[in-house]
């Protein structure tokens, strides 16, 4: 390791095919079958796919039409966000039995810092196993976990033994693990970046480690220094239990393109109602409203305005959305509309004591 910072014990918990697994949990007749959450209709986009569907190449963000071609037996089910939220809260409650340093990334995954934990258990691996067992017992769902010295490696590790497994990368194993890892497995290396790295002869962590920071910055810009560090196991980001929401949004994709502004307003009324519900649930209001418009040819346009006061009601949201809608002529028929609120009134929340400070000076006996 090439960092002087204290080694922490980080767990990344990731639920297995969460939305699809919830559907199978609530309807046992779907167990073992290829299912897709969302994606129904002629224009739907899939939110999640079961592992059975993934064997056919079905993936999230894929059109339902393409998914059906890949898997003719595919079963489409509706999203159920209230149910996802309900189970997510139960899962999160389990996390807090072990530590207050919990950083949720979404409804189905989170980082936990268990360097100092409520159970006094020195083994992060044992804690991860206990958490997964409790999740299964209390919700009926499977979770996978990655355990290591920082968030980056824990995130990568959680994908190694999916589904329903865990992977520990102990301090002495970090460098060998990263060096043998396929570059596409590095968190943050997407399809485009993978191809770019391939063009420079970078296929594994070992290949990446051979490149100088100057080379990486020249070819990958600001990300170069990041890649230089992570392949050496250096990632300083701490688990942050207070993640401040920067924006809140809702959008809808339509089964048929809309060209009438009257019809658009009808759809926007429902979207604004959902934004109001989410604002109230999060106990926030916003000053900046953005109208998102996706046209028939998939080109995207946004129109925004910032208000002098914070708002959260559907009526005030719609009043300003109408102004944005009529601000300019529509270029084409519309396939998607969305409303987002940003510049929220939670930017300076009351700060609680940063629990992570407690672990900075702790001398650790490394037992993973």
Secondary structure as GFF3:
##gff-version 3
##sequence-region A 1 368
A	DSSP	beta_strand	10	15	.	.	.	ID=ss1
A	DSSP	alpha_helix	18	26	.	.	.	ID=ss2
A	DSSP	three_ten_helix	28	30	.	.	.	ID=ss3
A	DSSP	beta_strand	35	38	.	.	.	ID=ss4
A	DSSP	beta_strand	46	49	.	.	.	ID=ss5
A	DSSP	alpha_helix	51	54	.	.	.	ID=ss6
A	DSSP	alpha_helix	64	70	.	.	.	ID=ss7
A	DSSP	beta_strand	75	77	.	.	.	ID=ss8
A	DSSP	alpha_helix	81	96	.	.	.	ID=ss9
A	DSSP	beta_strand	102	106	.	.	.	ID=ss10
A	DSSP	beta_strand	109	113	.	.	.	ID=ss11
A	DSSP	alpha_helix	124	139	.	.	.	ID=ss12
A	DSSP	beta_strand	143	148	.	.	.	ID=ss13
A	DSSP	alpha_helix	151	157	.	.	.	ID=ss14
A	DSSP	beta_strand	166	168	.	.	.	ID=ss15
A	DSSP	three_ten_helix	171	173	.	.	.	ID=ss16
A	DSSP	alpha_helix	174	180	.	.	.	ID=ss17
A	DSSP	three_ten_helix	183	185	.	.	.	ID=ss18
A	DSSP	alpha_helix	191	199	.	.	.	ID=ss19
A	DSSP	alpha_helix	205	209	.	.	.	ID=ss20
A	DSSP	alpha_helix	213	220	.	.	.	ID=ss21
A	DSSP	alpha_helix	223	230	.	.	.	ID=ss22
A	DSSP	beta_strand	247	258	.	.	.	ID=ss23
A	DSSP	alpha_helix	261	282	.	.	.	ID=ss24
A	DSSP	beta_strand	286	295	.	.	.	ID=ss25
A	DSSP	beta_strand	300	311	.	.	.	ID=ss26
A	DSSP	alpha_helix	314	325	.	.	.	ID=ss27
A	DSSP	beta_strand	334	344	.	.	.	ID=ss28
A	DSSP	three_ten_helix	355	359	.	.	.	ID=ss29
###
